[in-house]
Amino acid sequence: MAKFQDEAVFSCELQIIRARNIEFESTGSLFVRCYMSAGNNKRVRFQSREVSSSNMAWNQSFSLSCFGTKESMTNMLLEGTVIFELRLRSEISFFGRTGKSQLMGKAEVPWKTVYESSTLDIEKWIVMNSKKSLVDGVKPPAVEIGMKVGGALPAMPKATKQNKSCGDKCECKSCVNCELFALDAALELF
């Protein structure tokens, strides 16, 4: 019975809304690939549908149910991140197969920003790190995203909230060794 009292369940949602500042050298379609930590050096990958370069709007969301110990869930919310990659797939296909995609930009958003917000959600434009943005006069690509958490969230420890990162003095030990979550991913289209 004590085992179940230590377990935590919460839900999270990622939303890919639209993109801007995209310059194309070739024709193709855009999509966003997301990576989310799943503990034990594993990660879960999500991918939006592909949209044309003339309509850079997705309005697509991914809903997840996360299960684990209260400690592992707290660590994920305080230290975990979501990596967003904006990618371009060329329209050229060989023998009916689509080609590899090209990375146009990448950004990382910590769950902590969502967990510490008063409404437990954020919606914002994230500016992508891009090779092309290093050229003078070219604005870096940006993607508007939303992130939300809900459900039976673990309480944020006061001591951990004050520390910017768990270091060698961390007593939780599950920062490195967390048994983080089983994901039940369901794709929802608006």
N, C-alpha and C positions, 0 to 999 in steps of 0.2 A: 504494500500500500504506500509506503514512503517513497518508492520509486516514482509513482504517478504524481505525487505532490511536488516533486522536483522538476517535472516536465513543464515546458512552456509551448504554447501554440500561438502563432500570430500570422497575419496575412500581410502581404506586401503587393504593391502594384507599381509597375513601370509603364509609363505612357510615352510614346514617341509621337509628337504632334506635327512638326514641320521643320523645314530647313531653309536657310538663307545664305547669301554670299557664296554661292556655288558657281564656279567657272568651269565649263566643260571644254576639253580639248577634243573629245570624241563623243559620238552619240552613245547612249546607253541608258541604264536605269539605276536609280539610287536605292539603297537600303541601309538600315542601321542594324549592326550586330552588337549585342550586349553580352557581357560576361559578368557573372555574379559568383562570389566565393561560396563554396559548399563545404568548406572545412577539409581538413586532412590534405591540403595542397590540391584540392579538386575544385573545379568551377563548373557552373552551368552556363550554357550558351543559348541565347534567344536571338531570333532574327526577324526583323519586320518584313512585310511584303515589299516587293519592289515597286517603285513608282517612277513615272517618266520624268525626264529633266524639265518638262514644261509645267508639271504639277508636283511640286515638292512638298506635298502634305500627306501624312499617313493617318493621323487620328486613330492610332492603334494602341491597344494596351495588353499587358501580360499580367495575369493574376497568379499569385503563388501562395501556397499554404506552407508554412515553415514549422518544423517540429524539432525539438531538442530539449536539453536541460535549460533551466532558467539562466544558468551561468553562461552556457554557450550562446544562447540567444542574446543576452546582454552584450557579450563580447562581439558578436556579429554586428549588432546595432551601433556599438561604439567604435569598432575598428574596421568593419567591412566596407567595401566600396563596390560600385557598379562601374564597369568600363564600357563606354559607348564608342563605337567605331562607325564613322560614316564611310560607306563603301560605294564604288561605282562598278557596275558590271557592263562590259561592252556588249553591244548587240550582235557582234560577230559570233557565229557558232560554227563548230566543226562537226560535221556528221550528226547534226541534231543535238549536240551537247553544248551547253553554255560554257563560256570560258571562265577563268578565275577572276575574282573581283580585285579591284585596286583600292587600297586604303587612301582615302582623301583627307581624313582627319580623325583625331582620337582625343577623348576627354575622360576623366575619372571623377566620379561624384561619391563622396562618403555618405553612408546611411546615417551617420551621426547628425548631419545637417537636417535630415528629416525628423529623426528621433527627438532632437532638441527644439524643433519648431512647436509653437503653441497648438497648431492644428494637426500635427503629425503628418503633414504633407507639404510638398513644395511644387511649384511650377516655375521653371525659369529657362532662359536661354543659356546653353553651355557653349563656349567658344572652343573649337577644336584646335589642337596642336596640329599644324600642317606644314609640310615642306614648302608649299607655295606661299604660305603666309610670311615666310622669311624674306620674300621678295618685296622691295619697297612698293607701296601703293596698292597692294593686294590685301583686301580684308580677309581674315581667316574665316572658314566656314563655321556656321553655328547651327545647332539643333535645339529646338524647344522641346523640353522633356517635362514629365511629371513623375513624382515619386511619392508613395503614400504607404504608411504602415497602420495596421489596426489589429483588433483582436485582444487577446489576453497578454498584453505586453508586460515584460518583467520591469520592475522598478529600477531606475538608474541609480547605482550606488553613488553616494555623495563623494567619497574619496576618489573614485574613478573619474567622476565628472570634472573634478578639479585638475587632474593630471591630464596633460595633453597626449601622453602615450604610456602604455605599460612598458616598463623597462626591466632591468635586472632585478629590481626590488619588488616586482609584481608577485603576489602570492597566489594568484588564481591558477597559474600554470596551464590553464586551458587556452590561453591566448595562442599558443603554438599548437597545442594538441586538442583542439576542440572537436567534438563529435558532431559538428554542425549538420545541418538539416537535411531531412528528406523533403524533397520538393514535389508538390503536386501541381504541375504547371498546366494552366489552361489558357489558351489564347482567346481573347475576347476582342471582337471588332466593334467599334462604335458605329 
